[in-house]
Amino acid sequence: MLAIHAHDRNATGECLKEIKISDEQFDANVTVKKYYLHKNEPYKCTDTNLYTDIETEDSNGMVWLEVTVTPKEKFTDTIHLVRTTLQKL
């Protein structure tokens, strides 16, 4: 959420689509499926498939995320955790 919030849409015209995080134990991939932006929001994504116009200002900045976390090889069991969530920026 911090990476999406820190990304400057108005400077680039692009919305952040993916975030990859890796450490010694896990790989995490976050894919933004959709941004929900108020119809009067001036800084929308140039990729019109990545956002949907909404009517309510209270919901402006909602994002639909798919988060996948996979442990690295040091774990004996293979775990692949996928979560889909709707978050407010």
C-alpha positions as CSV (number, residue, x, y, z in Angstrom):
1,M,0.0,0.0,0.0
2,L,2.9,2.4,0.7
3,A,4.4,1.8,-2.7
4,I,1.1,2.6,-4.4
5,H,0.5,5.6,-2.3
6,A,4.0,6.9,-2.9
7,H,3.8,6.4,-6.7
8,D,3.1,9.8,-8.3
9,R,0.4,9.2,-10.9
10,N,0.2,12.9,-11.8
11,A,3.9,13.1,-12.8
12,T,3.9,10.0,-15.0
13,G,0.3,9.4,-16.0
14,E,0.9,5.7,-15.1
15,C,-0.6,3.7,-12.3
16,L,1.6,1.2,-10.5
17,K,0.7,-2.3,-11.8
18,E,3.0,-4.6,-9.9
19,I,5.2,-4.7,-6.8
20,K,7.7,-7.4,-6.2
21,I,9.3,-7.9,-2.8
22,S,11.9,-10.5,-1.9
23,D,14.0,-11.4,1.1
24,E,15.8,-14.4,2.5
25,Q,12.7,-16.3,3.3
26,F,9.9,-15.2,0.9
27,D,9.0,-13.8,-2.5
28,A,5.9,-11.6,-2.6
29,N,4.2,-10.3,-5.7
30,V,1.4,-7.8,-5.6
31,T,-0.6,-7.2,-8.7
32,V,-3.0,-4.3,-9.0
33,K,-6.1,-5.6,-10.8
34,K,-8.1,-2.4,-10.8
35,Y,-8.1,1.2,-9.4
36,Y,-11.4,2.7,-8.5
37,L,-11.1,6.4,-9.1
38,H,-13.8,9.2,-8.9
39,K,-15.0,10.3,-12.2
40,N,-13.6,13.8,-11.5
41,E,-10.1,12.5,-10.4
42,P,-7.7,14.5,-12.5
43,Y,-4.8,12.0,-12.3
44,K,-6.0,8.7,-13.8
45,C,-4.0,5.9,-15.3
46,T,-3.2,6.2,-19.0
47,D,-4.1,2.5,-19.3
48,T,-7.9,2.7,-19.3
49,N,-8.2,-1.0,-18.6
50,L,-6.6,-0.5,-15.2
51,Y,-9.2,1.8,-13.7
52,T,-12.9,2.1,-13.3
53,D,-14.8,5.4,-12.9
54,I,-16.9,5.5,-9.7
55,E,-19.5,8.0,-8.6
56,T,-18.7,8.3,-4.9
57,E,-15.8,10.4,-3.7
58,D,-15.6,8.4,-0.4
59,S,-14.4,5.4,-2.4
60,N,-11.9,7.3,-4.5
61,G,-8.6,5.5,-4.5
62,M,-9.8,2.0,-3.8
63,V,-7.6,-0.7,-5.3
64,W,-8.2,-4.4,-6.0
65,L,-5.1,-6.3,-5.2
66,E,-3.9,-9.9,-5.7
67,V,-1.1,-10.8,-3.4
68,T,1.0,-14.0,-3.8
69,V,3.6,-15.1,-1.3
70,T,5.9,-18.1,-1.8
71,P,8.6,-19.2,0.6
72,K,12.1,-19.8,-0.6
73,E,13.8,-23.2,-0.8
74,K,14.8,-23.5,2.9
75,F,11.3,-24.5,3.8
76,T,10.5,-28.2,3.3
77,D,6.8,-27.7,2.5
78,T,5.7,-25.9,-0.5
79,I,3.3,-23.1,0.4
80,H,1.8,-20.8,-2.2
81,L,-0.5,-18.2,-0.5
82,V,-2.7,-16.1,-2.7
83,R,-5.0,-13.4,-1.4
84,T,-7.3,-11.0,-3.2
85,T,-8.3,-7.9,-1.3
86,L,-9.9,-4.5,-1.8
87,Q,-8.0,-1.7,-0.1
88,K,-8.5,2.0,0.4
89,L,-5.4,4.2,-0.2
